[in-house]
Amino acid sequence: MMDNRGPLDLTKQIDDLKENKELLEGKVKFLQETCRRAGAQIKKLESELKEATQWKEDEVEKFRAKLRDTTSYEKRQRDYTEQ
């Protein structure tokens, strides 16, 4: 039986390991870029959500102020029927 520990086998193993290392480094770079893009998108969406929430709160406050400043429906109805 032949022993597979010859110099050619070790060289082949080293070459295979280097190739695997390069492939893995490429995958790591891809994943890092993808995560950076996702992070930027998340920040953008968080900012848009914050703006939308503030707009909603402002609109609700305007509506409440309008309700406070107008006469009640019942009072308007009485005033109309008394004429």
C-alpha positions in Angstrom: 0.0 0.0 0.0 1.3 3.4 -0.9 1.6 6.2 1.6 -0.1 9.4 0.4 2.3 11.8 2.3 4.5 12.6 -0.7 5.5 16.2 -1.4 3.1 16.5 -4.3 0.2 15.6 -2.1 1.2 18.3 0.5 1.6 20.8 -2.3 -1.8 20.0 -3.6 -3.3 20.3 -0.1 -1.6 23.7 0.4 -3.0 24.9 -3.0 -6.5 23.6 -2.1 -6.3 25.4 1.2 -5.2 28.6 -0.4 -8.0 28.4 -2.9 -10.5 27.7 -0.2 -9.1 30.7 1.8 -9.6 33.0 -1.3 -13.1 31.8 -1.8 -14.0 32.3 1.9 -12.4 35.8 1.8 -14.6 36.6 -1.2 -17.7 35.4 0.7 -16.7 37.4 3.7 -16.3 40.6 1.7 -19.7 40.0 0.0 -21.4 39.5 3.3 -19.8 42.6 4.8 -20.9 44.7 1.9 -24.4 43.2 2.1 -24.6 44.0 5.9 -23.4 47.6 5.3 -26.1 48.1 2.7 -28.7 46.6 5.0 -27.5 48.8 7.8 -27.8 51.9 5.7 -31.3 50.9 4.6 -32.3 50.3 8.2 -31.1 53.8 9.2 -33.0 55.3 6.3 -36.2 53.5 7.2 -35.8 54.4 10.9 -35.4 58.1 9.9 -38.5 57.9 7.6 -40.5 56.2 10.5 -39.4 58.9 12.9 -40.5 61.6 10.4 -43.8 59.9 9.8 -44.5 59.4 13.5 -43.8 63.1 14.1 -46.1 64.1 11.2 -48.8 61.9 12.6 -48.5 63.4 16.1 -48.6 66.9 14.7 -51.7 66.1 12.6 -53.4 64.5 15.7 -52.6 67.6 17.7 -54.0 69.9 15.0 -57.2 67.8 14.9 -57.5 67.9 18.7 -57.0 71.7 18.7 -59.6 72.1 16.0 -62.1 70.0 18.1 -61.3 72.1 21.2 -61.7 75.4 19.3 -65.0 74.6 17.6 -68.4 74.6 19.3 -70.0 71.3 20.1 -72.4 69.7 17.8 -75.2 69.8 20.4 -74.7 73.6 20.9 -74.7 74.2 17.2 -77.8 72.1 16.8 -79.6 74.1 19.6 -78.6 77.4 18.1 -79.9 76.3 14.7 -83.3 75.1 16.1 -83.8 78.2 18.2 -83.7 80.5 15.1 
